[in-house]
Amino acid sequence: MTLGYPKTLPDRGELDLITGCIPEEIHVHVQRYDMEDIPIEKQEIDGWLRELWYEKEKRLENFYKEGKFPEEDPSKPYFPSSADNFIIPIFVIWNAGLLLIFYLLYVSPVTRSYFIFSNVALIVLSSLGHIEDIDRKFENNDVTTPEQPSSESNSSS
């Protein structure tokens, strides 16, 4: 899935929602893949995902030049106008969820502990770099890789 924001680019996450900096328009590009097209081997998956990210970046680059995705038909909106009827219920549900979280933080020591632990963990992991970089460090220290057993089984045949 690729999201394009032709007018207002949300760059601060939920803080933008709180401050009212909401995109006026969102373009969505969805690409589906058959299970048979998805590689199984680790190196193939890495290459395949890198190619997908490259395509996505090119698609976004083109989007910000042209103002739309190449496959997009402006005469067919993604959401029908009846979707506007859901704005208020979504707003109410979202805020009710936030109120529930604040209530649980206030009354529940377990929720407070979880909140503190998860935020400390996020701060520590963020200070170490991107999560993907940390994952790669652990992955590179892994002694057993999926390729080793298959190569041993091939050599014994």
HUNOR-V206266 format. One record per residue. N is the residue number from 0. RES is the residue in three letters. SS is DSSP state (A for helix, B for strand, O for the rest). PSI is psi in degrees with one decimal (none if undefined). D_FIRST is the distance of its C-alpha to the first C-alpha in whole Angstrom. Layout:
n->N res->RES ss->SS psi->PSI d_first->D_FIRST
n->N res->RES ss->SS psi->PSI d_first->D_FIRST
This chain:
n->0 res->MET ss->O psi->135.6 d_first->0
n->1 res->THR ss->B psi->131.6 d_first->4
n->2 res->LEU ss->B psi->134.7 d_first->7
n->3 res->GLY ss->B psi->135.8 d_first->10
n->4 res->TYR ss->O psi->99.3 d_first->13
n->5 res->PRO ss->O psi->-23.7 d_first->16
n->6 res->LYS ss->O psi->-65.3 d_first->19
n->7 res->THR ss->O psi->117.6 d_first->19
n->8 res->LEU ss->O psi->115.5 d_first->17
n->9 res->PRO ss->O psi->117.9 d_first->17
n->10 res->ASP ss->O psi->-2.1 d_first->18
n->11 res->ARG ss->O psi->17.5 d_first->20
n->12 res->GLY ss->O psi->-134.0 d_first->18
n->13 res->GLU ss->A psi->-21.6 d_first->20
n->14 res->LEU ss->A psi->-34.8 d_first->23
n->15 res->ASP ss->A psi->-39.3 d_first->21
n->16 res->LEU ss->A psi->-42.9 d_first->21
n->17 res->ILE ss->A psi->-40.8 d_first->25
n->18 res->THR ss->A psi->-1.4 d_first->26
n->19 res->GLY ss->O psi->11.8 d_first->25
n->20 res->CYS ss->O psi->78.2 d_first->22
n->21 res->ILE ss->O psi->133.5 d_first->20
n->22 res->PRO ss->O psi->136.1 d_first->17
n->23 res->GLU ss->O psi->-25.7 d_first->19
n->24 res->GLU ss->O psi->137.7 d_first->16
n->25 res->ILE ss->O psi->127.3 d_first->12
n->26 res->HIS ss->B psi->136.0 d_first->10
n->27 res->VAL ss->B psi->129.6 d_first->7
n->28 res->HIS ss->B psi->121.8 d_first->6
n->29 res->VAL ss->O psi->130.0 d_first->5
n->30 res->GLN ss->O psi->125.8 d_first->6
n->31 res->ARG ss->O psi->148.6 d_first->9
n->32 res->TYR ss->O psi->139.1 d_first->11
n->33 res->ASP ss->O psi->146.7 d_first->15
n->34 res->MET ss->A psi->-33.0 d_first->17
n->35 res->GLU ss->A psi->-23.8 d_first->19
n->36 res->ASP ss->A psi->-10.8 d_first->17
n->37 res->ILE ss->O psi->123.5 d_first->16
n->38 res->PRO ss->O psi->158.7 d_first->19
n->39 res->ILE ss->O psi->-41.2 d_first->21
n->40 res->GLU ss->O psi->146.6 d_first->23
n->41 res->LYS ss->A psi->-48.3 d_first->22
n->42 res->GLN ss->A psi->-38.2 d_first->23
n->43 res->GLU ss->A psi->-40.3 d_first->21
n->44 res->ILE ss->A psi->-44.4 d_first->18
n->45 res->ASP ss->A psi->-47.5 d_first->18
n->46 res->GLY ss->A psi->-41.3 d_first->18
n->47 res->TRP ss->A psi->-45.3 d_first->16
n->48 res->LEU ss->A psi->-39.5 d_first->13
n->49 res->ARG ss->A psi->-40.7 d_first->15
n->50 res->GLU ss->A psi->-40.7 d_first->14
n->51 res->LEU ss->A psi->-42.8 d_first->11
n->52 res->TRP ss->A psi->-38.7 d_first->11
n->53 res->TYR ss->A psi->-45.8 d_first->13
n->54 res->GLU ss->A psi->-40.7 d_first->12
n->55 res->LYS ss->A psi->-43.7 d_first->9
n->56 res->GLU ss->A psi->-40.8 d_first->12
n->57 res->LYS ss->A psi->-41.1 d_first->14
n->58 res->ARG ss->A psi->-43.8 d_first->11
n->59 res->LEU ss->A psi->-40.4 d_first->11
n->60 res->GLU ss->A psi->-44.6 d_first->15
n->61 res->ASN ss->A psi->-38.6 d_first->15
n->62 res->PHE ss->A psi->-44.8 d_first->14
n->63 res->TYR ss->A psi->-15.1 d_first->16
n->64 res->LYS ss->A psi->-45.4 d_first->19
n->65 res->GLU ss->A psi->-23.2 d_first->19
n->66 res->GLY ss->O psi->4.8 d_first->17
n->67 res->LYS ss->O psi->160.3 d_first->14
n->68 res->PHE ss->O psi->148.5 d_first->12
n->69 res->PRO ss->O psi->-36.5 d_first->14
n->70 res->GLU ss->O psi->-2.6 d_first->13
n->71 res->GLU ss->O psi->135.8 d_first->14
n->72 res->ASP ss->O psi->105.6 d_first->17
n->73 res->PRO ss->O psi->-20.1 d_first->18
n->74 res->SER ss->O psi->-12.6 d_first->21
n->75 res->LYS ss->O psi->96.1 d_first->18
n->76 res->PRO ss->O psi->149.7 d_first->17
n->77 res->TYR ss->O psi->-41.9 d_first->14
n->78 res->PHE ss->O psi->135.4 d_first->16
n->79 res->PRO ss->O psi->162.5 d_first->20
n->80 res->SER ss->A psi->-20.6 d_first->22
n->81 res->SER ss->A psi->-15.2 d_first->23
n->82 res->ALA ss->A psi->-20.9 d_first->20
n->83 res->ASP ss->A psi->-24.9 d_first->22
n->84 res->ASN ss->A psi->-16.4 d_first->25
n->85 res->PHE ss->A psi->-4.4 d_first->22
n->86 res->ILE ss->A psi->-48.2 d_first->22
n->87 res->ILE ss->A psi->-47.0 d_first->26
n->88 res->PRO ss->A psi->-38.8 d_first->25
n->89 res->ILE ss->A psi->-43.4 d_first->22
n->90 res->PHE ss->A psi->-44.0 d_first->24
n->91 res->VAL ss->A psi->-46.4 d_first->27
n->92 res->ILE ss->A psi->-43.8 d_first->25
n->93 res->TRP ss->A psi->-48.1 d_first->23
n->94 res->ASN ss->A psi->-33.6 d_first->26
n->95 res->ALA ss->A psi->-39.6 d_first->28
n->96 res->GLY ss->A psi->-42.2 d_first->26
n->97 res->LEU ss->A psi->-42.8 d_first->27
n->98 res->LEU ss->A psi->-39.4 d_first->30
n->99 res->LEU ss->A psi->-42.8 d_first->30
n->100 res->ILE ss->A psi->-46.5 d_first->29
n->101 res->PHE ss->A psi->-39.1 d_first->32
n->102 res->TYR ss->A psi->-46.7 d_first->34
n->103 res->LEU ss->A psi->-36.9 d_first->34
n->104 res->LEU ss->A psi->-34.5 d_first->34
n->105 res->TYR ss->A psi->-41.6 d_first->37
n->106 res->VAL ss->A psi->-18.6 d_first->39
n->107 res->SER ss->O psi->115.2 d_first->37
n->108 res->PRO ss->A psi->-32.6 d_first->38
n->109 res->VAL ss->A psi->-44.9 d_first->36
n->110 res->THR ss->A psi->-42.3 d_first->33
n->111 res->ARG ss->A psi->-45.2 d_first->34
n->112 res->SER ss->A psi->-45.2 d_first->35
n->113 res->TYR ss->A psi->-43.7 d_first->31
n->114 res->PHE ss->A psi->-46.5 d_first->30
n->115 res->ILE ss->A psi->-47.4 d_first->32
n->116 res->PHE ss->A psi->-47.2 d_first->31
n->117 res->SER ss->A psi->-35.4 d_first->27
n->118 res->ASN ss->A psi->-39.1 d_first->28
n->119 res->VAL ss->A psi->-43.7 d_first->30
n->120 res->ALA ss->A psi->-41.7 d_first->28
n->121 res->LEU ss->A psi->-42.2 d_first->25
n->122 res->ILE ss->A psi->-43.9 d_first->28
n->123 res->VAL ss->A psi->-47.7 d_first->29
n->124 res->LEU ss->A psi->-38.1 d_first->26
n->125 res->SER ss->A psi->-34.5 d_first->25
n->126 res->SER ss->A psi->-21.5 d_first->28
n->127 res->LEU ss->A psi->-13.0 d_first->28
n->128 res->GLY ss->O psi->-169.7 d_first->25
n->129 res->HIS ss->O psi->148.4 d_first->21
n->130 res->ILE ss->A psi->-37.9 d_first->20
n->131 res->GLU ss->A psi->-38.3 d_first->19
n->132 res->ASP ss->A psi->-40.9 d_first->23
n->133 res->ILE ss->A psi->-42.5 d_first->24
n->134 res->ASP ss->A psi->-42.5 d_first->23
n->135 res->ARG ss->A psi->-37.3 d_first->24
n->136 res->LYS ss->A psi->-45.8 d_first->27
n->137 res->PHE ss->A psi->-39.8 d_first->28
n->138 res->GLU ss->A psi->-40.1 d_first->26
n->139 res->ASN ss->A psi->-25.2 d_first->29
n->140 res->ASN ss->A psi->-6.8 d_first->32
n->141 res->ASP ss->O psi->127.8 d_first->31
n->142 res->VAL ss->O psi->-41.5 d_first->34
n->143 res->THR ss->O psi->124.9 d_first->33
n->144 res->THR ss->O psi->157.9 d_first->30
n->145 res->PRO ss->A psi->-25.0 d_first->29
n->146 res->GLU ss->A psi->-29.7 d_first->30
n->147 res->GLN ss->A psi->-50.0 d_first->34
n->148 res->PRO ss->A psi->-38.3 d_first->35
n->149 res->SER ss->A psi->-34.8 d_first->34
n->150 res->SER ss->A psi->-33.9 d_first->36
n->151 res->GLU ss->A psi->-40.8 d_first->39
n->152 res->SER ss->A psi->-31.6 d_first->38
n->153 res->ASN ss->A psi->-36.4 d_first->38
n->154 res->SER ss->A psi->-25.9 d_first->41
n->155 res->SER ss->A psi->-13.1 d_first->43
n->156 res->SER ss->O psi->none d_first->43
